[in-house]
Amino acid sequence: VDSRKMADDDDFFDEITTQSHEPAVEEQVQVRFVTKITDPSLRIPDSNPIAVPVSFARYALSELVNHILGLEVPRMFDFLIEDKLMRETLAEYLKKKNQSIQDIVLELEYVEIIPKPDPQRFIQQDDWVSCLFANVQVEQEPTFVDGVRKRNWESSFFFSGSYDQRVRLWNASGHCLFSFNPHSSPITTIASTKRQPWKKTLTLITAAQDATIKTWEIKVGGR
C-alpha cells in the first residue's frame, strides 16, 4: 500500500470537509431603528444605520434591540415598516417590494409588546350576550362638605342585552342589580340618551329581533 497516496487522499477529504462546513456569507441590509416610546431607557439614540442579516424577522430584531439598549430584563418588541406590522423576514419584505439591498436603508419602528391582560372577573350569563352599554351613571348617597350637600355619581355600571330577551344592569363587582324583559326576541342593541343632571331617571333605548325599538325611563338614584 502506498502510504504517500493514503496521505494525499486524507488531505483531499480534509479539504472537502473544510469547504463543506465553511459558513456562507449572508446578505445584509442597512436598517435604522426609530420609536415613539417616551421612556428614555427604551430609546435607541440617533445613530448611523447598522447592517443586519436579511434573514432577520421580528424575534431576532427584538433581541438585537435588547442588546443595543443593554437591557438587563429583556423586553419584547414588535416592528413596523411603513406603518404596517412586520410579519416576515427582511428578505421576504424586500422581495415583495421588489427592492434591492443596495443603497437602501430600511426604517424600522419598534414598539413594545404589551402582554395580554388577564380578565379581572368572569360574569356568567344565562344565554349569549348580544350587546353592552357602559358608563351608566348611578347616583350614590350624597356627601356634605362644609354643610353643603354634594351629589355623588358613580359610572362603573353597565347594561347587557342577551338572547334570553332580558336586559340587565350590572355593577363593577359583577352583581346584577336588576333585570327586565322588554322584548319577545333576542336583544340586539342598547343605548341611552344623555341624562340631565337634575333627572333621577335614565332614558334607555332597546332594540331586538322582534323588529321593535322601545324606550324606557329607568330610575338611577341609589336611595
Disulfide bonds with the S-S distance in Angstrom:
none
